[in-house]
Amino acid sequence: QVQVVESGGGLVEPGGSLRLTCTASGSFSTIEIMAWYRQVTGEKQEMVAAITPAGDTNYADFVRGRFIISTDVAKNMAYLQMDDLRPEDTAVYFCNVNFNYWGQGTQVTVSS
C-alpha cells in the first residue's frame, strides 16, 4: 500500500508565496517521477511540474519562472515553491508518484 500526502496549502494574497510538500510512503519499488497537478472544480486537471530523482524537471508554461519543484530522494518527498501567486492559481493541488499514486490534495486560494 502506498500513501501520498500533501501539505502546505492555504490562503494567500496575490503576489504572495506558498510551499507545498508531498510525502510518499509504503510499498513501492522505486520512485521514478514525482509531479504536481492542479484542478479547479468543474475543470480539467492540469500538470504543473514534475521531477525525477536525478533532478530533471518539467514545468507547465503557466508557472514557468514562478514555481520551482524540488525533491529529497532519501525522504521520498517533493516540494513545490510557488512565488508571485495569482488568483488564477487557485485550485486543489495534487501530488502524483510514478503516474500511479495520488494524494488527497491541498487547497490553494489566492485572493485579496
C-alpha positions as CSV (number, residue, x, y, z in Angstrom):
1,Q,0.0,0.0,0.0
2,V,1.3,3.4,-1.0
3,Q,0.4,6.7,0.7
4,V,0.8,10.1,-0.8
5,V,0.2,13.1,1.5
6,E,0.3,16.8,0.5
7,S,0.5,19.7,2.8
8,G,1.2,23.4,2.8
9,G,-1.8,24.8,1.0
10,G,-3.7,27.8,2.3
11,L,-5.0,31.3,1.6
12,V,-2.5,33.9,0.3
13,E,-2.8,37.3,-1.3
14,P,-1.9,37.9,-4.9
15,G,1.9,38.2,-5.2
16,G,2.4,36.0,-2.2
17,S,4.2,32.7,-1.8
18,L,3.4,29.2,-0.6
19,R,5.4,26.0,-0.3
20,L,3.7,22.7,-0.9
21,T,5.1,19.4,0.4
22,C,4.5,15.9,-0.8
23,T,5.5,12.8,1.1
24,A,5.3,9.3,-0.3
25,S,5.5,6.2,1.8
26,G,4.6,2.5,1.6
27,S,5.3,-0.4,-0.6
28,F,6.8,0.8,-3.9
29,S,10.0,-0.4,-5.5
30,T,11.4,2.9,-6.5
31,I,10.2,6.4,-7.3
32,E,10.8,7.3,-10.9
33,I,9.0,10.6,-11.0
34,M,7.0,12.9,-8.7
35,A,4.7,15.5,-10.1
36,W,2.2,18.2,-9.0
37,Y,-1.1,18.6,-10.7
38,R,-3.9,21.1,-10.0
39,Q,-7.6,21.1,-10.6
40,V,-10.3,23.7,-10.4
41,T,-13.8,22.3,-9.6
42,G,-15.5,21.5,-12.9
43,E,-12.4,21.9,-15.0
44,K,-9.8,19.6,-16.4
45,Q,-6.9,18.6,-14.2
46,E,-3.5,20.0,-15.4
47,M,0.1,19.2,-14.8
48,V,2.0,21.9,-13.0
49,A,5.5,20.5,-12.6
50,A,7.4,17.2,-12.5
51,I,10.8,16.0,-11.3
52,T,12.8,12.8,-11.5
53,P,15.2,11.6,-8.8
54,A,18.1,12.8,-11.0
55,G,16.7,16.3,-10.8
56,D,15.3,16.6,-14.3
57,T,12.3,18.9,-14.3
58,N,9.4,19.9,-16.4
59,Y,7.1,22.8,-16.0
60,A,3.8,23.9,-17.4
61,D,4.2,27.2,-19.3
62,F,1.8,29.0,-17.0
63,V,4.0,28.5,-13.9
64,R,7.5,28.7,-15.5
65,G,9.6,31.3,-13.8
66,R,7.2,31.5,-10.8
67,F,7.2,27.9,-9.4
68,I,10.1,25.6,-8.5
69,I,9.8,21.9,-8.0
70,S,12.5,20.1,-5.9
71,T,12.9,16.7,-4.3
72,D,14.5,15.0,-1.4
73,V,15.1,11.5,-2.8
74,A,16.2,10.0,0.5
75,K,13.0,11.0,2.2
76,N,10.6,10.3,-0.8
77,M,9.5,13.9,-0.7
78,A,8.8,16.6,-3.3
79,Y,8.3,20.3,-2.8
80,L,6.6,23.0,-4.9
81,Q,7.8,26.5,-4.1
82,M,5.2,28.9,-5.5
83,D,6.0,32.6,-5.8
84,D,4.2,35.5,-7.4
85,L,0.9,33.7,-6.9
86,R,-2.1,34.9,-8.9
87,P,-5.8,34.4,-8.5
88,E,-5.8,32.0,-11.4
89,D,-3.5,29.7,-9.5
90,T,-6.4,29.0,-7.1
91,A,-7.0,25.2,-7.2
92,V,-6.6,22.0,-5.4
93,Y,-3.1,20.8,-5.8
94,F,-2.4,17.1,-6.0
95,C,0.9,15.1,-5.8
96,N,1.4,12.1,-8.0
97,V,4.0,9.4,-7.8
98,N,5.0,7.3,-10.8
99,F,1.9,8.3,-12.7
100,N,0.1,5.9,-10.5
101,Y,-0.4,7.1,-6.9
102,W,-2.3,10.2,-5.9
103,G,-2.7,12.2,-2.7
104,Q,-5.9,13.7,-1.4
105,G,-4.9,17.2,-2.5
106,T,-4.3,20.5,-0.7
107,Q,-6.3,23.7,-1.4
108,V,-4.5,26.8,-2.6
109,T,-6.5,30.0,-2.7
110,V,-5.1,33.3,-4.0
111,S,-7.3,36.2,-3.1
112,S,-7.2,39.6,-1.6
